[in-house]
Amino acid sequence: MERIFDNTEIAFALKSDSELERAYFLFKMISIEPLVRIGTAATNFAIKAHLPIEGLIRSTVFDHFCGGVNEEDCLPVIDKMYEKGVSSVLDYSVEGKENNTEFDNAMHKVIELINFSKEKEAMPIAVFKPTGFGAFHIYEKVSQGLQLSETDKNEWNMIKNRFDVVCKRAKACDVAILIDSEESWMQDAADELVSAMMQKYNTEKPIVFNTLQMYRHDRLAYLKQQHQHGLEHNYHIGFKLVRGAYLEKENDRAEERGYISPICENKEATDVNYNKAVEYMLDHLDDMALFAGTHNEESSYLLMEMMKEKGLNPKDDRIWFGQLYGMSDHISFNLSHRGYNVAKYIPFGPVKDVMPYLIRRAEENTSVAGQTGRELNLLSKEKKRRKRL
C-alpha cells in the first residue's frame, strides 16, 4: 500500500504559515508533561476564580481543537474543510451537567444539530454522549442491576425518552447519529439503550451507531453478538470503532476494587482487537456500517487495503474514516484527497464549558506515546517544505 500519509502539502493545505507556526508551538508545549500539568491546574484555578483568560485560551488551544462557541461560529471551518472533501461532525462538547434542565437542553441542542445537518451536505453525521442526556449514577445503577428508587426510575425513563426523541429525528432527517461510549461500569446501560434504538430505527439502513472502545477485550465478542441480534430481528447495525479514552481510569478502578480490568493487557493487543473488528465489519458489510475513528496510520492503511481487496469503492457510504479536529490532518486530508469518506469531529461550545474536553486532549497528546512527536515532525516537515519554495 502506497504510504500516502507522508504528504504534508496536502495535509496542511488549509493552514496559513501563521496557523502552521501556532500549531507547532502548541504541540511543542503539549509535549512537555510538567508544563501540561501546571497549565491544567492554573487554567482550572483561573476559570473558577473568574479571571479574564478566555481570550488567551480562545486564541491558542481552543481555536486549534475547537470549531467555535456555537454552530454558526463553526461554519467557516466546516465550509473550508469541505472544499477539500472532509465532512464535519459537530460535537457539542459541554460536559459535567447534572440536572434535567441541562439534560433537556443538551437533547434540544443535538436536535438542532440534526436539523442543521439535514440542510448542510458537509455535515452528514451528528453525535451525542450518553451522560449528556442523563446522570452518570443512573447509568451505573442500571448497568450493575441495582435496585432503582422511584426517582431513579423516572430519571431512567427520561433518559430513554431523550434517546428516542433524538434517534427518531435523525431517522426522519436521514442523518446518521453516533452515540459515544464512556466508562465500562456505566456502559451496559447505554449499550442496552443504543441497541434498542438500532432495532427501532435501523430497519432500512444504519442510522443509529454505537461506539466500541476496542481497548476493552470483550468488545469484539459484543460486536458479533450484536450482529447476530440484528440478523435475528431484521435490522442493521452501525458501529464507530475507537481504541478508547479512559485507559488509566479503567485500570485504576479495577485495581482499587479488585476485579479483572476490562482493558487489553497492552497496546499491541488493543491494536489486534481493533483491526479484527474492522475486518469483521468489512466481511459483513451488507448488514452493517462502519465509522473507523482512528489516529492510527497502520489501521487506516489496513482498512484501505481491505476495501481495495474487496473491490469496494472509496466512496461506499457504509464506510467512514474519522479523526478529531486539530489532530492527524495528514490522515484526514490525504484520505479525502484519494476519494474516501472522511469526517472530522469538531467540538464546540462556550470556552469555559469546553475546558474539560480541551484538558483531556492536552493530557492525551502528552500521554500517548509518539502522538505529539508525530504531529511535530509533520508540522516541521511542512514548514521546511514551504521555506524551500
C-alpha positions in Angstrom: 0.0 0.0 0.0 1.4 3.4 -1.0 2.4 5.5 2.1 0.1 8.5 1.4 0.2 10.0 4.9 3.7 11.5 4.5 2.3 14.1 2.1 2.4 17.3 4.3 1.5 19.6 1.4 -2.0 18.0 1.2 -2.2 17.5 5.0 -1.8 21.2 5.8 -3.1 22.9 2.6 -5.7 24.8 4.7 -3.2 26.1 7.2 -1.6 29.5 6.6 2.0 30.0 7.6 0.9 31.6 10.9 -1.5 28.8 11.7 1.2 26.3 11.0 3.5 28.1 13.4 0.8 28.2 16.1 0.1 24.5 15.7 3.8 23.8 16.0 4.1 25.9 19.2 1.0 24.3 20.7 2.2 20.7 20.2 5.7 21.7 21.4 4.1 22.9 24.7 1.9 19.8 25.0 5.0 17.6 24.6 6.3 18.9 27.9 4.4 16.9 30.6 5.2 19.0 33.6 4.0 22.1 31.7 0.7 20.4 30.8 0.2 19.5 34.5 0.9 23.1 35.7 -1.1 24.6 32.8 -4.1 22.4 33.6 -4.1 23.3 37.3 -3.6 27.0 36.5 -6.3 27.1 33.9 -8.8 25.3 36.2 -8.0 27.8 39.0 -8.3 30.8 36.7 -11.7 29.7 35.4 -13.0 29.1 38.9 -11.7 32.4 40.1 -13.3 34.1 37.0 -10.0 35.5 35.9 -10.1 37.0 32.3 -8.2 34.2 30.5 -10.8 33.2 27.9 -9.2 35.4 25.2 -5.9 33.6 25.7 -7.4 30.2 25.7 -9.5 31.1 22.6 -6.5 32.3 20.6 -4.4 29.2 21.4 -5.7 25.8 22.4 -9.4 26.5 21.8 -9.1 27.7 18.2 -6.8 24.7 17.4 -9.0 21.9 18.8 -12.5 23.5 18.6 -14.6 25.0 15.8 -16.1 27.8 17.7 -18.5 28.7 20.5 -21.7 27.9 18.6 -22.8 26.3 15.3 -22.7 29.5 13.3 -19.2 30.1 14.5 -18.1 26.7 13.1 -19.4 27.4 9.6 -16.2 28.8 8.1 -14.3 25.8 9.4 -16.9 23.4 8.0 -17.0 25.0 4.6 -13.3 25.3 4.3 -12.7 21.6 5.1 -15.5 20.5 2.8 -13.7 22.2 -0.1 -11.0 19.6 0.4 -13.6 16.8 0.7 -13.6 16.4 4.5 -17.0 16.4 6.2 -17.8 17.6 9.7 -19.4 16.1 12.8 -20.3 18.9 15.1 -19.8 17.8 18.7 -21.4 19.9 21.5 -18.6 19.2 24.0 -20.2 20.7 27.1 -19.6 18.2 29.9 -20.4 17.6 33.6 -24.0 18.7 33.6 -26.2 17.3 36.4 -29.9 18.2 36.2 -32.8 17.6 33.9 -33.0 21.1 32.6 -29.4 20.8 31.4 -30.0 17.3 30.0 -33.1 18.6 28.1 -31.0 21.5 26.8 -28.4 19.0 25.5 -31.1 17.0 23.8 -32.5 20.1 22.1 -29.0 21.1 21.0 -28.5 17.7 19.4 -31.9 18.0 17.6 -30.8 21.5 16.4 -27.6 20.0 15.1 -29.5 17.2 13.3 -31.8 19.8 11.7 -28.6 21.8 10.8 -27.0 18.7 9.3 -30.1 17.9 7.2 -29.7 21.2 5.3 -25.9 21.0 5.1 -24.2 18.5 2.8 -20.9 18.9 4.6 -22.5 17.6 7.8 -23.9 14.1 7.2 -23.5 12.9 10.8 -24.4 14.1 14.3 -23.2 12.9 17.7 -24.0 12.9 21.4 -22.7 11.4 24.6 -24.9 9.3 26.9 -24.1 11.3 30.0 -25.1 14.5 28.1 -28.7 13.1 28.4 -28.7 11.8 32.0 -26.8 11.4 35.2 -23.8 9.0 35.3 -25.0 7.4 38.5 -28.3 6.3 36.9 -26.5 4.5 34.0 -24.2 3.0 36.6 -27.1 1.6 38.7 -28.9 0.2 35.7 -25.6 -1.3 34.4 -25.0 -3.1 37.7 -28.6 -4.3 38.1 -29.1 -2.3 41.4 -32.5 -1.5 42.8 -33.9 1.7 41.4 -35.9 4.1 43.6 -39.0 5.7 42.1 -36.9 8.8 41.4 -34.3 6.8 39.7 -36.9 5.0 37.5 -38.3 8.4 36.5 -34.8 9.6 35.6 -34.1 6.4 33.6 -37.4 6.8 31.7 -36.5 10.4 30.9 -33.1 9.3 29.6 -34.7 6.6 27.4 -37.1 9.2 26.1 -34.3 11.6 25.2 -32.5 8.9 23.3 -35.7 8.1 21.4 -36.6 11.7 20.5 -33.1 12.3 19.1 -32.9 9.0 17.2 -36.4 9.4 15.7 -35.4 12.9 14.5 -32.2 11.5 13.0 -34.1 8.9 11.1 -36.6 11.5 9.8 -33.8 13.7 8.6 -31.7 10.8 7.2 -28.7 11.9 9.3 -26.5 9.3 11.0 -26.3 9.7 14.7 -23.2 8.5 16.6 -23.5 7.7 20.3 -20.3 7.8 22.2 -19.1 5.3 24.7 -17.9 6.1 28.2 -16.6 4.2 31.3 -17.2 0.4 31.4 -19.1 0.5 34.7 -21.9 2.6 33.1 -21.7 1.3 29.6 -24.0 -1.7 29.8 -27.0 0.6 30.3 -26.0 2.8 27.4 -25.5 -0.3 25.2 -28.9 -1.5 26.1 -30.5 1.8 25.0 -28.5 2.1 21.8 -29.3 -1.5 20.8 -33.0 -0.8 21.3 -32.6 2.4 19.2 -30.9 0.4 16.4 -33.6 -2.2 16.4 -36.3 0.6 16.2 -34.6 2.9 13.6 -32.1 0.9 11.6 -34.8 -1.1 9.7 -33.7 0.1 6.2 -30.1 1.1 6.8 -27.8 2.1 9.7 -28.9 5.5 11.2 -28.0 4.9 14.9 -24.4 4.0 15.6 -23.0 2.7 18.9 -19.3 3.2 19.8 -17.0 0.3 20.6 -13.8 1.1 22.6 -11.6 -1.7 21.4 -9.1 -1.4 24.2 -11.8 -3.5 26.0 -11.1 -7.2 25.5 -14.8 -8.1 25.4 -15.9 -5.7 22.6 -15.2 -8.0 19.6 -17.5 -10.6 21.1 -20.1 -7.9 21.8 -19.9 -6.8 18.1 -20.5 -10.3 16.9 -23.4 -10.8 19.4 -25.0 -7.5 18.2 -24.6 -8.6 14.6 -26.4 -11.9 15.4 -29.2 -10.0 17.2 -29.6 -7.7 14.2 -29.9 -10.7 11.8 -32.5 -12.4 14.1 -34.6 -9.2 14.4 -34.1 -7.9 10.9 -32.3 -4.6 11.5 -28.9 -3.1 10.5 -26.1 -2.3 13.0 -23.8 0.7 12.9 -20.6 1.0 15.0 -18.0 3.6 15.4 -14.7 1.8 16.3 -12.2 3.6 18.5 -9.3 2.4 20.7 -10.6 4.1 23.9 -10.4 7.2 26.1 -10.4 6.1 29.7 -7.4 3.8 30.0 -5.8 4.9 33.3 -9.2 5.4 35.0 -10.3 1.9 34.0 -7.2 0.2 35.2 -7.0 2.2 38.4 -10.6 1.4 39.3 -10.1 -2.3 38.6 -7.0 -2.4 40.8 -8.7 -0.5 43.6 -11.8 -2.7 43.6 -10.0 -6.0 43.0 -11.6 -7.1 39.7 -10.0 -8.0 36.4 -9.5 -4.9 34.2 -11.7 -4.8 31.1 -8.7 -3.3 29.2 -6.5 -5.4 26.9 -3.1 -6.3 28.5 -1.1 -4.0 26.2 -1.3 -1.7 23.2 -0.4 -4.5 20.8 -3.4 -6.5 22.0 -5.6 -3.4 21.6 -4.3 -2.9 18.0 -5.1 -6.5 17.2 -8.6 -6.2 18.7 -9.3 -3.0 16.7 -8.1 -4.5 13.4 -10.1 -7.7 13.9 -13.2 -5.7 14.5 -12.6 -3.7 11.2 -12.0 -6.9 9.4 -15.2 -8.5 10.8 -17.3 -5.5 9.9 -16.0 -5.4 6.3 -16.8 -9.1 6.0 -20.4 -8.4 6.9 -20.9 -5.0 5.2 -24.4 -6.0 3.9 -25.7 -5.9 7.5 -23.8 -3.0 9.0 -21.9 0.3 8.6 -18.5 1.3 10.0 -17.2 4.6 11.2 -13.5 4.0 11.8 -12.5 6.6 14.4 -8.7 6.3 14.4 -5.5 8.4 14.5 -3.5 5.2 13.8 -1.9 5.2 10.4 -1.5 1.4 10.2 -5.2 0.7 11.0 -6.1 3.3 8.3 -3.8 1.6 5.7 -5.3 -1.8 6.7 -8.8 -0.6 6.1 -7.8 1.0 2.8 -6.2 -2.3 1.8 -9.2 -4.4 2.8 -11.5 -2.1 0.8 -9.3 -2.5 -2.2 -9.1 -6.3 -1.9 -12.9 -6.5 -1.7 -13.4 -4.2 -4.7 -15.2 -1.5 -2.6 -15.5 2.0 -3.8 -13.7 4.5 -1.6 -17.0 6.5 -1.6 -19.0 3.5 -0.3 -21.3 5.2 2.2 -21.2 2.3 4.6 -17.5 3.1 5.4 -16.3 6.3 7.0 -12.9 7.3 8.4 -12.9 9.8 11.3 -10.4 11.9 13.2 -10.6 14.8 15.7 -10.3 18.4 14.6 -6.8 19.7 15.2 -5.2 16.3 15.0 -4.0 13.9 12.4 -4.6 16.2 9.4 -2.1 14.0 7.5 -4.6 11.1 7.7 -7.8 13.0 7.1 -6.8 15.2 4.2 -4.7 12.6 2.4 -7.6 10.1 2.6 -10.2 12.7 1.3 -7.7 13.6 -1.5 -7.9 9.9 -2.6 -11.7 10.0 -2.5 -12.5 8.2 0.8 -15.3 9.3 3.1 -13.7 11.3 5.9 -15.2 13.3 8.8 -13.6 15.4 11.4 -15.2 15.6 14.9 -15.5 19.4 15.6 -16.0 20.2 19.3 -17.7 23.5 20.0 -19.3 25.3 22.9 -18.6 28.2 25.4 -14.9 28.3 26.2 -15.2 27.6 29.9 -17.7 24.7 29.3 -15.4 23.1 26.8 -12.3 23.2 29.0 -12.7 19.6 30.4 -12.6 18.4 26.7 -9.5 20.6 25.9 -7.7 19.4 29.0 -8.3 15.8 28.1 -6.9 16.4 24.6 -3.8 18.0 26.0 -3.3 15.2 28.5 -4.0 12.5 25.9 -1.4 14.0 23.5 1.1 14.1 26.3 0.5 10.5 27.4 0.0 8.7 24.1 3.4 7.6 23.0 4.6 9.1 19.8 1.4 11.1 19.0 2.7 14.6 19.8 6.1 13.8 18.3 4.4 12.7 15.1 2.4 15.9 14.9 5.6 18.0 15.5 7.6 16.1 12.9 4.9 16.6 10.2 4.5 20.3 11.0 8.3 20.7 11.0 8.5 18.9 7.6 5.8 21.2 6.1 7.5 24.4 7.5 10.8 23.3 5.8 9.0 22.5 2.5 7.4 25.9 2.4 10.7 27.7 3.1 12.2 25.9 0.1 9.5 27.3 -2.2 
